[in-house]
Amino acid sequence: MSSAHNKSDSVAAALDALDRGDEPDRTVLRDAVRALLTELSRRAPGRSVEVRIPPFGAIQCVPGPRHTRGTPPNVVETDPMTWLLVATGRLEWAQAVRDGRLRASGIRTDLSEYLPLTPE
């Protein structure tokens, strides 16, 4: 596993690639997604919302009732590129939901109060 410093660097490298008009390298994007998920779990500890960014990661976060079996009632799911943009504030949460780029089901799934994220 990479150090936290390298993970933060991966977010910067992924955003730099986007700024150049390039798609981030898959490894860089994977590390950036994981770094941002880690930061979200740090900012919003809990187990009431499952955030899925296939194929790179999934976490449980946000205080509230814990879900233990079957399909969780509070699920956020999106692709890695959309997660990178939303988590870093380059795409508004509400816009991503409206555009269908991010699916959020359940009463606790609006994560906008925790965004943007900056991994340490």
FIZA-85926 format. One record per residue (C-alpha): residue number from 0; x, y, z. Coordinates in nm, 3 decimals, decimal comma, always signed. Layout:
residues N
+-----+---------+---------+---------+
!   i !       X !       Y !       Z !
+-----+---------+---------+---------+
! NUM !       X !       Y !       Z !
...
+-----+---------+---------+---------+
//
This chain:
residues 120
+-----+---------+---------+---------+
!   i !       X !       Y !       Z !
+-----+---------+---------+---------+
!   0 !  +0,000 !  +0,000 !  +0,000 !
!   1 !  +0,130 !  +0,345 !  -0,086 !
!   2 !  +0,200 !  +0,603 !  +0,181 !
!   3 !  -0,051 !  +0,881 !  +0,246 !
!   4 !  +0,189 !  +1,127 !  +0,083 !
!   5 !  +0,194 !  +0,925 !  -0,237 !
!   6 !  -0,185 !  +0,899 !  -0,229 !
!   7 !  -0,216 !  +1,277 !  -0,207 !
!   8 !  +0,029 !  +1,304 !  -0,496 !
!   9 !  -0,191 !  +1,072 !  -0,700 !
!  10 !  -0,487 !  +1,311 !  -0,668 !
!  11 !  -0,269 !  +1,599 !  -0,786 !
!  12 !  -0,129 !  +1,388 !  -1,072 !
!  13 !  -0,479 !  +1,283 !  -1,184 !
!  14 !  -0,600 !  +1,643 !  -1,181 !
!  15 !  -0,288 !  +1,759 !  -1,366 !
!  16 !  -0,356 !  +1,502 !  -1,639 !
!  17 !  -0,713 !  +1,632 !  -1,673 !
!  18 !  -0,586 !  +1,990 !  -1,691 !
!  19 !  -0,360 !  +1,888 !  -1,980 !
!  20 !  -0,658 !  +1,729 !  -2,156 !
!  21 !  -0,532 !  +1,377 !  -2,091 !
!  22 !  -0,695 !  +1,087 !  -1,916 !
!  23 !  -0,512 !  +0,994 !  -1,596 !
!  24 !  -0,312 !  +0,672 !  -1,598 !
!  25 !  -0,523 !  +0,387 !  -1,456 !
!  26 !  -0,288 !  +0,335 !  -1,160 !
!  27 !  -0,287 !  +0,706 !  -1,079 !
!  28 !  -0,667 !  +0,721 !  -1,105 !
!  29 !  -0,702 !  +0,412 !  -0,883 !
!  30 !  -0,476 !  +0,561 !  -0,616 !
!  31 !  -0,654 !  +0,897 !  -0,638 !
!  32 !  -0,995 !  +0,732 !  -0,596 !
!  33 !  -0,875 !  +0,534 !  -0,297 !
!  34 !  -0,712 !  +0,840 !  -0,138 !
!  35 !  -1,034 !  +1,037 !  -0,174 !
!  36 !  -1,241 !  +0,752 !  -0,031 !
!  37 !  -1,002 !  +0,730 !  +0,263 !
!  38 !  -1,037 !  +1,102 !  +0,325 !
!  39 !  -1,417 !  +1,076 !  +0,310 !
!  40 !  -1,415 !  +0,795 !  +0,568 !
!  41 !  -1,193 !  +1,013 !  +0,790 !
!  42 !  -1,423 !  +1,315 !  +0,760 !
!  43 !  -1,749 !  +1,123 !  +0,788 !
!  44 !  -1,683 !  +0,822 !  +1,010 !
!  45 !  -1,968 !  +0,578 !  +1,039 !
!  46 !  -2,137 !  +0,294 !  +0,857 !
!  47 !  -2,475 !  +0,420 !  +0,739 !
!  48 !  -2,382 !  +0,497 !  +0,375 !
!  49 !  -2,196 !  +0,274 !  +0,133 !
!  50 !  -1,993 !  +0,461 !  -0,131 !
!  51 !  -1,900 !  +0,245 !  -0,431 !
!  52 !  -1,649 !  +0,348 !  -0,697 !
!  53 !  -1,608 !  +0,034 !  -0,907 !
!  54 !  -1,366 !  -0,117 !  -0,980 !
!  55 !  -1,137 !  +0,070 !  -0,741 !
!  56 !  -1,303 !  +0,080 !  -0,402 !
!  57 !  -1,596 !  +0,098 !  -0,167 !
!  58 !  -1,630 !  +0,229 !  +0,186 !
!  59 !  -1,893 !  +0,274 !  +0,452 !
!  60 !  -1,917 !  +0,617 !  +0,608 !
!  61 !  -2,150 !  +0,877 !  +0,764 !
!  62 !  -2,281 !  +0,851 !  +1,120 !
!  63 !  -2,614 !  +0,682 !  +1,169 !
!  64 !  -2,773 !  +0,339 !  +1,179 !
!  65 !  -2,541 !  +0,064 !  +1,068 !
!  66 !  -2,650 !  -0,172 !  +0,793 !
!  67 !  -2,534 !  -0,534 !  +0,818 !
!  68 !  -2,719 !  -0,757 !  +0,567 !
!  69 !  -2,840 !  -0,744 !  +0,209 !
!  70 !  -2,847 !  -0,433 !  -0,005 !
!  71 !  -2,773 !  -0,124 !  +0,204 !
!  72 !  -3,052 !  +0,137 !  +0,213 !
!  73 !  -2,808 !  +0,426 !  +0,157 !
!  74 !  -2,582 !  +0,377 !  -0,145 !
!  75 !  -2,375 !  +0,616 !  -0,354 !
!  76 !  -2,223 !  +0,480 !  -0,674 !
!  77 !  -2,034 !  +0,641 !  -0,958 !
!  78 !  -1,746 !  +0,584 !  -1,195 !
!  79 !  -1,386 !  +0,673 !  -1,098 !
!  80 !  -1,362 !  +0,988 !  -1,314 !
!  81 !  -1,687 !  +1,132 !  -1,181 !
!  82 !  -1,576 !  +1,056 !  -0,825 !
!  83 !  -1,247 !  +1,236 !  -0,884 !
!  84 !  -1,432 !  +1,542 !  -1,016 !
!  85 !  -1,700 !  +1,548 !  -0,745 !
!  86 !  -1,464 !  +1,472 !  -0,458 !
!  87 !  -1,224 !  +1,751 !  -0,558 !
!  88 !  -1,495 !  +2,010 !  -0,619 !
!  89 !  -1,458 !  +2,024 !  -0,996 !
!  90 !  -1,813 !  +1,895 !  -1,041 !
!  91 !  -2,098 !  +1,984 !  -0,807 !
!  92 !  -2,268 !  +1,695 !  -0,629 !
!  93 !  -2,616 !  +1,807 !  -0,732 !
!  94 !  -2,511 !  +1,844 !  -1,096 !
!  95 !  -2,360 !  +1,495 !  -1,104 !
!  96 !  -2,684 !  +1,353 !  -0,962 !
!  97 !  -2,899 !  +1,551 !  -1,210 !
!  98 !  -2,683 !  +1,435 !  -1,502 !
!  99 !  -2,710 !  +1,072 !  -1,392 !
! 100 !  -2,334 !  +1,047 !  -1,347 !
! 101 !  -2,375 !  +0,972 !  -0,977 !
! 102 !  -2,647 !  +0,755 !  -0,825 !
! 103 !  -2,745 !  +0,827 !  -0,466 !
! 104 !  -3,027 !  +0,629 !  -0,307 !
! 105 !  -3,136 !  +0,671 !  +0,051 !
! 106 !  -3,197 !  +0,958 !  +0,289 !
! 107 !  -2,835 !  +0,991 !  +0,409 !
! 108 !  -2,661 !  +0,989 !  +0,071 !
! 109 !  -2,613 !  +1,360 !  +0,005 !
! 110 !  -2,241 !  +1,385 !  +0,080 !
! 111 !  -2,204 !  +1,743 !  -0,040 !
! 112 !  -2,143 !  +1,873 !  +0,313 !
! 113 !  -1,817 !  +1,673 !  +0,323 !
! 114 !  -1,690 !  +1,794 !  -0,015 !
! 115 !  -1,449 !  +1,889 !  -0,157 !
! 116 !  -1,197 !  +1,642 !  -0,015 !
! 117 !  -0,824 !  +1,692 !  +0,002 !
! 118 !  -0,625 !  +1,390 !  +0,117 !
! 119 !  -0,337 !  +1,457 !  +0,352 !
+-----+---------+---------+---------+
//
